[in-house]
Amino acid sequence: MENSNIIVFLMLIIGILSIPIVAEKIDNYSEYRKAIYLFENNEYDLQELIEKNNLTEQEPLMSYCFDTNEKIKELAKNLTTVYEVQRWILEFPYNDIPTYIFEFKCQQPQVKATEILKNGKGNCVEKSILVCSIFYEKNISCYIISNNKLNHSISIIYYNNAWRPILTTGYINKNNINKFMNSLFLIESKNERYFRNI
């Protein structure tokens, strides 16, 4: 009888200790489903975005950010679908301490995709850079877009004949995506950069 009580007690302790792990898994899945909802249900006209935000095209200065190496190539090969890339970048550890000011320059080594992957964590801009490099390896066009007011960035990719949002963190949800998109500006792509024309 005592043995069965000990077993029940141990099972109870294990159950209690596993609650945070289960809760985190549920939360991660919820963020992923939210991201997929936004990806599948939001389409954008890039030219309209440029005109609406009074953007002007400059010389290609920023492709240095989107670099690659064997690890990024392997990731692009192993993450076979857009949905897998979306899940992977959401699970990539978040770093809420920026290593540079928000108006970053890609000439800083720490904001190269290869360095971000090596560091094993990144904030929203860094994760956007990393995910775009993975998509470029998959021959999918990608931009980083940012919201000046929120100091937040996500990526958009060209997929199924439309530009669609790729969330790099869970800060944008289906209730505020339109507000976010109405005040965003493009930061960069592989081949060009757009600046707000102030």
C-alpha positions as CSV (number, residue, x, y, z in Angstrom):
1,M,0.0,0.0,0.0
2,E,2.8,2.4,0.9
3,N,4.5,1.7,-2.5
4,S,1.4,2.6,-4.4
5,N,1.1,5.9,-2.4
6,I,4.7,6.7,-3.2
7,I,4.1,6.0,-6.9
8,V,0.9,8.2,-6.9
9,F,2.9,11.0,-5.1
10,L,5.7,10.8,-7.6
11,M,3.3,10.9,-10.5
12,L,1.6,13.9,-9.0
13,I,5.0,15.7,-8.6
14,I,5.9,14.8,-12.2
15,G,2.6,16.1,-13.4
16,I,3.0,19.4,-11.6
17,L,6.5,19.9,-12.8
18,S,5.5,19.2,-16.4
19,I,2.7,21.9,-16.4
20,P,5.1,24.8,-17.5
21,I,6.5,22.6,-20.3
22,V,3.0,21.7,-21.6
23,A,1.9,25.3,-21.3
24,E,4.9,26.6,-23.3
25,K,4.2,24.0,-26.0
26,I,0.5,25.1,-26.2
27,D,1.6,28.8,-26.3
28,N,4.2,28.1,-29.1
29,Y,1.5,26.3,-31.1
30,S,-0.9,29.1,-30.6
31,E,1.7,31.7,-31.9
32,Y,2.4,29.4,-34.9
33,R,-1.3,29.1,-35.8
34,K,-1.7,32.9,-35.5
35,A,1.3,33.4,-37.8
36,I,-0.1,31.0,-40.3
37,Y,-3.5,32.7,-40.2
38,L,-1.8,36.1,-41.0
39,F,0.3,34.5,-43.7
40,E,-2.7,32.9,-45.5
41,N,-5.2,35.8,-45.0
42,N,-3.2,38.9,-45.7
43,E,-2.0,40.0,-49.2
44,Y,-0.1,43.2,-50.0
45,D,0.7,45.3,-53.1
46,L,4.3,46.2,-52.7
47,Q,4.2,49.2,-55.1
48,E,1.1,50.5,-53.3
49,L,3.1,50.1,-50.0
50,I,6.0,52.1,-51.5
51,E,3.8,54.9,-52.7
52,K,1.6,55.0,-49.6
53,N,4.6,55.4,-47.4
54,N,6.3,58.0,-49.5
55,L,9.3,55.8,-50.1
56,T,12.2,56.5,-52.4
57,E,14.5,53.9,-54.0
58,Q,18.2,54.3,-53.4
59,E,21.3,52.6,-54.6
60,P,21.6,49.0,-53.4
61,L,23.5,49.3,-50.1
62,M,22.1,46.7,-47.8
63,S,22.7,43.3,-49.4
64,Y,25.6,42.8,-47.0
65,C,23.0,41.8,-44.3
66,F,21.7,38.9,-46.4
67,D,24.8,36.7,-46.4
68,T,24.9,32.9,-46.4
69,N,27.1,29.9,-45.4
70,E,26.7,26.2,-45.3
71,K,24.5,26.3,-42.2
72,I,22.0,28.6,-43.8
73,K,22.1,26.6,-47.0
74,E,21.4,23.4,-44.9
75,L,18.5,25.1,-43.1
76,A,17.0,26.2,-46.4
77,K,17.3,22.7,-47.7
78,N,15.9,21.0,-44.5
79,L,13.0,23.5,-44.0
80,T,11.1,22.3,-47.1
81,T,8.0,24.5,-46.8
82,V,7.2,28.1,-46.0
83,Y,5.3,26.9,-43.0
84,E,8.3,25.0,-41.6
85,V,10.4,28.2,-42.0
86,Q,7.7,30.2,-40.2
87,R,7.6,27.7,-37.3
88,W,11.4,27.6,-37.1
89,I,11.9,31.4,-36.9
90,L,9.2,31.7,-34.2
91,E,11.1,29.1,-32.2
92,F,14.5,30.8,-32.8
93,P,15.4,32.3,-29.4
94,Y,14.4,36.0,-29.0
95,N,16.9,38.5,-27.7
96,D,15.2,41.7,-26.4
97,I,18.5,43.5,-25.9
98,P,19.4,45.0,-29.3
99,T,23.0,45.0,-30.4
100,Y,22.6,48.1,-32.4
101,I,20.4,51.1,-32.7
102,F,17.1,50.6,-34.6
103,E,18.3,52.6,-37.6
104,F,20.9,49.9,-38.1
105,K,23.7,49.6,-40.7
106,C,24.4,46.3,-42.2
107,Q,28.1,47.0,-42.2
108,Q,28.0,46.1,-38.6
109,P,29.1,42.4,-38.5
110,Q,26.6,41.5,-35.8
111,V,23.6,42.1,-38.1
112,K,24.7,39.7,-40.8
113,A,22.5,36.6,-41.1
114,T,25.4,34.3,-40.5
115,E,26.4,36.1,-37.3
116,I,22.8,36.1,-36.0
117,L,22.6,32.3,-36.6
118,K,26.0,31.8,-34.9
119,N,24.8,33.9,-31.9
120,G,21.7,31.6,-31.6
121,K,19.3,34.5,-30.8
122,G,18.0,37.7,-32.2
123,N,15.5,40.5,-31.9
124,C,12.8,41.2,-34.4
125,V,15.1,42.9,-37.0
126,E,17.8,40.3,-36.6
127,K,15.3,37.4,-37.0
128,S,13.9,39.1,-40.1
129,I,17.3,39.3,-41.6
130,L,18.0,35.6,-40.9
131,V,14.6,34.4,-42.2
132,C,15.1,36.5,-45.4
133,S,18.5,34.9,-46.0
134,I,16.9,31.4,-45.7
135,F,14.2,32.4,-48.2
136,Y,16.7,33.7,-50.6
137,E,18.4,30.3,-50.5
138,K,15.0,28.9,-51.5
139,N,14.7,31.5,-54.3
140,I,11.8,33.3,-52.6
141,S,11.8,37.1,-52.6
142,C,11.8,38.6,-49.2
143,Y,11.7,42.1,-47.6
144,I,12.1,43.3,-44.1
145,I,9.3,45.7,-43.1
146,S,9.2,47.8,-39.9
147,N,6.8,49.9,-37.9
148,N,8.4,53.1,-36.8
149,K,6.0,53.7,-33.9
150,L,6.3,50.2,-32.5
151,N,10.0,49.7,-33.4
152,H,9.0,46.3,-34.6
153,S,9.9,44.4,-37.8
154,I,8.6,41.4,-39.7
155,S,9.4,39.9,-43.1
156,I,7.2,39.6,-46.1
157,I,7.7,37.1,-48.9
158,Y,6.4,36.7,-52.4
159,Y,4.3,33.5,-52.4
160,N,1.3,32.3,-54.4
161,N,1.3,35.6,-56.4
162,A,1.1,37.9,-53.4
163,W,3.3,39.5,-50.8
164,R,2.5,37.8,-47.4
165,P,3.7,38.5,-43.9
166,I,6.2,36.1,-42.1
167,L,6.1,36.8,-38.4
168,T,9.5,36.5,-36.7
169,T,8.0,37.0,-33.2
170,G,4.5,36.8,-31.9
171,Y,4.0,40.6,-31.3
172,I,1.7,41.1,-34.3
173,N,-1.6,39.3,-34.2
174,K,-4.7,39.1,-36.4
175,N,-6.4,42.0,-34.5
176,N,-3.6,44.6,-35.1
177,I,-2.0,43.5,-38.4
178,N,-3.9,46.1,-40.4
179,K,-2.8,48.9,-38.0
180,F,0.8,47.6,-38.2
181,M,0.7,47.4,-42.0
182,N,-0.8,50.9,-42.4
183,S,2.2,52.5,-40.6
184,L,5.1,50.4,-41.9
185,F,8.0,51.1,-44.2
186,L,10.3,48.8,-46.1
187,I,13.8,48.5,-44.8
188,E,15.5,46.3,-47.4
189,S,15.6,43.4,-49.7
190,K,18.5,41.4,-51.2
191,N,19.0,43.8,-54.1
192,E,17.6,47.2,-53.0
193,R,16.8,49.4,-50.1
194,Y,14.0,51.9,-49.7
195,F,14.2,54.9,-47.4
196,R,11.4,57.0,-46.0
197,N,11.5,60.2,-48.1
198,I,11.5,62.8,-45.3
